[in-house]
């Protein structure tokens, strides 16, 4: 079985199924007048059953471990254009998410200045910080893709590899802070857990640069993060959350496919390689 194809496709398909089940749950099990979800509703059971099944499948199918994945290039290096294209798209989506995050932060800051007693200062600060870090994270993903594509680690690019995980951590904090007064976790729990899983995936990814590779944890968090992330989009979040979820999910898919060992289509060697060859 081609796990490098089967598992990413399963994550995307499972996320799409979760998206429609979440819409069904919101339409049939949510009580707007009370702000609660009906306990034991069929849509809720189906949604959690699907996510539990995906988690079990990923754990079972990831039992087999590839050898020699003790560094970034052996795990993710690929001369194919597919991975680089996917990671470049993820990086530019992160840059866009950073712009939306800073825009939200400045808008909330203006509201705080107008009525400081009604808003917490930590909300605009976390939004501005998340936006700025997403910009750096976008360049980090692009440069990691470039290193994997060229098969060469550069010192300057290595300074950026930790920013995707750091941006995800502040994104997680900002999501919790934004909904911290909401007593019903079901309303925002999918967005929260998507941010958590995608942050962990990029945290473990950065570990390959520091001698602490965790291939199966990286793959599991990436795959489940993609599935839960697509599901969370059914709540129609703000533009920052949409772009951040899409960016981190694309990045996770690009890296996990390389980690699972699938060869991408071979690229033509650059001119300098042809000349030296």
N, C-alpha and C positions, 0 to 999 in steps of 0.2 A: 504493500500500500504506500502510495506517495503521500507521506504525512505532511510534507511541505505544501501540498495542494489541498489535501482533504481537510486538515485542521483549520487553516484560514478560511476556506469556503464554509466550513461548518460554523465557525464563529460569526461570519457575516450573515449566513442564512438564519442562524439561531437568533442573532440580534434583530433581523428583519421580522421574524416571527414574534419575538418579544415586543417589538414596536407595535404590532397590530393587537397583540394581547393587552398591552398597556392601554391602547386607545379603547378597547372593549371594556377594560376594567374601569377606566375613567367615565365612560358613558353609562355603564350599567350598575356599578357598585359604589360610586361616589355620591354622597348626599350633600349637595351644596349648602342647604339650609343649616345643617349641623357641622359641616366641615369634616365629616368622617367617612370612612369606607365601610361598607357592609361586611361584617365578619363572616368568613367562610363563603364568600361569593365565588361562583364557578370561575369567573375570569381571574380572580386573584389566585385561586388554587392552580389554574392552568398556567399562569405566568410563573409562579414560583416553582411549579413542577418542571417547567421547561428549563429554567435557569439551573435547577438542581441537576437535571439530566445532563445538561451541557457540562457542568462542573465535573460530574462523575466520568463522562466520556473523555474529557480532556485529561483527567488524572490517569485514567486507564491507558489511553493512547500515548501518553508521554512517559510511560514507565521505561521504555527503551532509551538508553542513553548513548549518544554519540561520543566517541573518544576523541581526545585531543582538543577539547574546547576550553583551553586554559587561558586564552588571550582573545583580544577583540578580532584580529584578522582571521585566525583559524575558525572562529565561530561565525563571523559575518562577512568576511571578505568575498567579493563577487565581482568578476569582470563584466557582468551583464548590465545592460542598460535598464532593465526592468526595475531592479532594486533602487538604482540611483534616481530614476524618474519618480518612483513612488515616494522616496524620502525627500526629494526636492519639492514635490507637491506638498508633503507634510510640513516642511520647513516654511514654505511661503504661507500656508494656512496659519501656522503659528505666528508669523509676523502680522498677519491680518488680525488674529485674535488679540495680539498685543495692542494693536491700534484701538480695537473696540474696548479692551479692558481699560486703557488709559482714558478713553473718552467717557466711559462710565464713571471712572474715578473722579475726573474733573467735574462732571455733572453732580455727583453726590457731594463733592467738596463744596460746591456752590450752595447746595441745599443745607449743608452743615453750617456754613457761615451765616446763612439767612436765619436759621433756627437751630442753634447748637444744642438746645435742650431736647430736641426731638430726634436727633441723629447721633450715633456714636462716631467719634473721630476714627476709630479703628476700621470702619467700613470703607471710606474713601482711601485710606492709607493702604489697606490690603488690596483694593482694586487697582490702584496705581502701581503698587509693587508687583502684582501679578502681571499687569500689562507690560511693564518694563522687562520683567524676567522672561515673558513669552517671546519678546523680540530677540533676546539673547539665546533662548532655547531654540528658536527657529534657525538661527545661524548654527547652533550646535548640532542640530539634526542634519542640516545640509552638509556641514563639514564631516560629520561621522559617515554619512553616505559617500562623500567624496573619498575619504580614507579607505572605506571598504571597496570602492570602485577601483581605485588606483593601487590598492595593496600596499600602502605606505602610511605609517603613522607619523604625523608632524607635531612637533612640540607646541606650536602656536595654536593649532586646532584643539589640542588636548585640554586647553584651558576652558573650552566651551562645553565639554562633554557632560559636565555635572549640571548644567543649567536646565535641561529638560526636567530632570527629577526635582530640582529646586523650584522651578516654576510650577510643577504639578503639586508640590507640597503647599505652596502659598495659595494655589487655586483651590485645593482641598479645604484649607483654613477659611478662605473667603466664602466658599460655598456654605460651610457650616455656620459662619458668622452671619451670613445673609438670612439664613433660615433658622437661626438659633432660638428664636422665640416661638417657632412653630412646633406645637406639641405632637403633631401627627407626622411621624417619620415617613409614612407611606407617600406623603405628598412630594417629598424631595429626596427620598432615600436612594433612588436609582441614580440620580445625578451625583450624589455624594459618593456612592460606592464605585461608580464609573471613574470618578476622579481619583479615588483611592487605588483602584486596581491599575489604572494607567500610570499613576505616579510610581507605584511599586515596580511595574515593568521597566520603567526608565531608570529607576534606582538600581535595579539588578543589572540593567544594561551597562550603566556606568561602572559597575563593579568589575567588568571585564578589563577595564583599563588599570585597575588597582590590585590585580592579582587575586580577586575574590569572585570568580565566575560561579553563577548559579543557573545553569542552562534550563533545568526543568522549571524552576520557580519563575524565571524570566518568561518562558514560553506560556506557562499557565496563566500568569497575571496578564500577559499581553492578550491572549486569546479571550479570557473571560472579560477583560477590560473592554475589548472591542464589542463583545456581545452585549454587555450591560450598557456600554456607551450608546450603541445604536438604539437600544430599548429606551434609554433616558430621553432621547430626542422626541419621543412621543408626547412629552410634557410641554413641547413648544417653548423652550427656554429662551433667554435673551441671546443676542447675536454673539456676544463673547463666548458664552457656553457652547453654542452651536459650533463655532469655528474652533474652539479649543478641543472639544470632543472629537471633531472630525480630524484635526491635526494630530492629536495624540494617538488616535485609532489608526490612521494611515501610517504613522511612524511605527507603531507596534506591529502592524501587519508586515511592513517592509522588513523589519529586523527579524521577526519570528520566522518568516519564510527562509531567510538565509540561515537562521539558527537550526532549523529542522532539516537542512541539508539539500534543498532543491537547487539544482543548477539553473541559473538564468541563461538566456540566450547569449552566446559569446559575442563580445564586441570586436570590432576591428582594432588592431593595435594603432596607437597614435603614431604620427609621423616620425617622432624621435626614436620610438621603439623600432620602427621599420629600418631606419637608417643605421641604428646600432646593431640590428640583427644581421 
